[in-house]
Amino acid sequence: MTTYQCPMCGRKFEKAQATGCAGCMMARACGAIACPNCGYEFPAVPEEA
């Protein structure tokens, strides 16, 4: 299970809960994800166990 933690609000979530970013022309190719809680967009780097 891949888990991420939002650097803005601190919420932990799984990749399936994340949304892709939508802020630029590279939205689907940049690898960024958006937090399902606050919408903050950040690089998709999994949290270390």
ZATOR-444157 format. One line per field, with one value per residue (C-alpha): x, y, z; residue in three letters. Coordinates in steps of 0.1 Angstrom, whole numbers. Layout:
BEGIN
px: c(X_...)
py: c(Y_...)
pz: c(Z_...)
code: c(ALA_...)
//
This chain:
BEGIN
px: c(0_14_8_14_13_3_30_4_-23_-6_-33_-22_-39_-35_-28_-63_-77_-54_-64_-41_-30_-48_-28_-8_-4_17_-10_-12_25_43_36_21_-9_-34_-44_-80_-84_-70_-62_-25_-5_29_52_41_68_55_59_87_76)
py: c(0_34_61_98_126_161_186_213_198_166_142_107_91_63_69_58_87_114_134_145_182_204_236_236_221_192_182_146_141_158_131_156_147_167_161_150_170_205_203_211_198_182_157_121_109_80_83_62_33)
pz: c(0_-10_16_12_38_27_36_40_63_74_63_54_24_-1_-38_-47_-27_-43_-73_-100_-102_-127_-126_-158_-193_-178_-153_-164_-170_-141_-115_-89_-68_-49_-13_-10_22_13_-24_-20_-49_-44_-60_-56_-32_-10_28_41_64)
code: c(MET_THR_THR_TYR_GLN_CYS_PRO_MET_CYS_GLY_ARG_LYS_PHE_GLU_LYS_ALA_GLN_ALA_THR_GLY_CYS_ALA_GLY_CYS_MET_MET_ALA_ARG_ALA_CYS_GLY_ALA_ILE_ALA_CYS_PRO_ASN_CYS_GLY_TYR_GLU_PHE_PRO_ALA_VAL_PRO_GLU_GLU_ALA)
//
